[in-house]
Amino acid sequence: DALRDRSTELPSLLDLPSSVLTHSGRSSIVLALELLGIGRGDRVLVPTYHCPTMIAPIERVGAEPSFYRLTSSGTPNLEHLEASLAGRVKAMLVPHLFGIPADLEDAAKFCRRHDIALIEDCAHCFFGLTGQSPIGTTGAFAIGSLPKFFPLMVGGILASATRSLAASRLRPQSIRHE
């Protein structure tokens, strides 16, 4: 019976071995950047097709967003990036666009080759597989936005398949900040 066969379930960010719940997907990006030690003078690669909520966290930590082109499949145009890569690029934020899991293996290889941390943006793709890998397992970190999938007003998740988040210190924000 398919209803009892757990192998038919889609993997999700909640399945990753280390995770922490946050106020929003945006705050998850801030936390990932802070944990990576990204700040003033550093650059973070973001797609030219993006949501403003991807840019605000980069600016909040004092880093500079640098935009990369996308291919027709919605993945980073690595040829363009290879030709234009310069400066202190520390991370690349790569989204799964329109809820469709993207194959990020080539982007991950690019990031490893250039010592760039890959942050997998799963804000629109909380469940699924990227090739044979569960969503959120390709990068150093994966972020998600809970209200896009669950009946919640606020909520985000920062997760990782390879890094422990047990030591991450979340600070309660003031009412004014909220």
N, C-alpha and C positions, 0 to 999 in steps of 0.2 A: 504494500500500500504506500503510495507516494507521500501521503500525509504523515506517515510514521518514519519514512526514510529520511534521516537528517542529512544525508549526502546531497539531497536536492536543494538544501538551503544555500542561499548566496552568502559569501563571506562579506563582512562589513568592517568598518573601522573599529567597532567594539570588540572584534576578535584579535586585534593586535595585542602582543604581550605587555606593552606598557602604554598607558594612556592617562590623561588627566582631563577632567571636564572644566570648561572655561565659560565665560560670559557669552562669548560669540566666536564665530569663525575668525573674525578680525583680531580678537584678543589672542586667539590661538596662534595666528601668524606672528604677532608681537612676541609672544612667549618663545616660539621657535627661534626667531631672530636673536632674542636675548640669550637663549641657551647656546646658540652658535657663536656668541660673542661679537655679533655684528653691530656696528655703530658708525659714528662720524667718520667719513672718508671711505667707507666701504660702499660697494655697489651691489644691488640685487637685480637680477634679470627677471623681467616680467613680460608677458606677451603684449603685443600691440592691441589685441582684442582683449580687453580686461574690464573688470568692475572696479570702480573707485575704492572699494573696500580692500583691494589688494595693494593699493598705493599708500593709503594712510598709515598702515603699520610700519612700512619701510621708512617713511618720513618721521614717524614717531620715535624710532630708535636712532635717528640722525643719519641714516644711510641714504643713498641716492638710487632711485629706480632707473634702470636702463632697459629699454624696450627691445624685444626681439620679434622677428617675423614668425608667422605660423605657416605651416604647410597646408595644403588643401584638406588634410586629414585632421587638422587641429593640433598637431604636435609641433615642437620647436623646429624652425628651419635651421638645422645645425650647420649647413654650408654658410649661410649668412652669419651665424654666430662665430664660426671659426675665423671668418675674414675680418670681423669687427671686434673681436675680443681683446680688450686692453684695460689696464687699470686694475684696481683692487676688487675684482668680482669675487664675492664670498658665497653667494647663494643664487639659486634659480628657482623661482616659483612657477610650477607647471600645473595648470588646471586640467581636469577632465571636463571638457566643455559639453554642455547640453545634456548632462546625465549619461554620457556615453563613455565607458572606460577606454582610455587611450593606451596604446602600447608605448610605454615610456622607457623601454630597455635601451634604445639608442641614446636618449637624453641622459639616462643614468651613466652610460659608458662615457659620454662627453663630459659629464660632471666629474666623474672619477679621474679622467685624463687631465683635467684642468684644476683639480682640487677645489671643486665647487660643491657646496652642499645642495642637494635637491630636496625641495619641499613640495610634496605632492598635495595639490589643492583639490580636495574631494568635497568641496562645498556643495556641488551639484551631483555628486556621484558617491553616495555613502555606501552602496552595496555593489558587489560585482567582482569580476576578474579582469586583470590586464594581461592578456595572453593566458598563461597558465598560473599566474601569480595573483593572490588576493589583492583587492584594492588597498592602497595605502602602504604596501610593502616595498615599493621600488625606491623611495627616497629615504633620506635621513629621518624626516618627519612627514606626517600627513596631518592635514587639518580638515575639519568638517564643521558644518553649520547645522545644528540640530533642528531649528524651526522649519527648515526646508523639507524635512522628512517626518517630523513628529509634531503632535499638537502642543507645541511649546511657544512661548513668547520670546524667550531668549535661550541661548545655550550654544556652546561650541565644544569641540574636542580637539585635543592635540594628542597624537598617537605615534608610536614608533615600533617597528619590528626589530630594531637593532640597538636602540638607546634606551636606557632606563630614565624614566621621568619621575622616579620616586623622590629624588632630591629637589625637584623643581619647587620653588617657593612661590605660591600665589599669594598676593597681598589683597586683602579686602579693600575695595574702593569706597570712597566717600559717597554719600547720597548725591552731592553736587556733581561728582564725576560721572556717576551713573546717569 
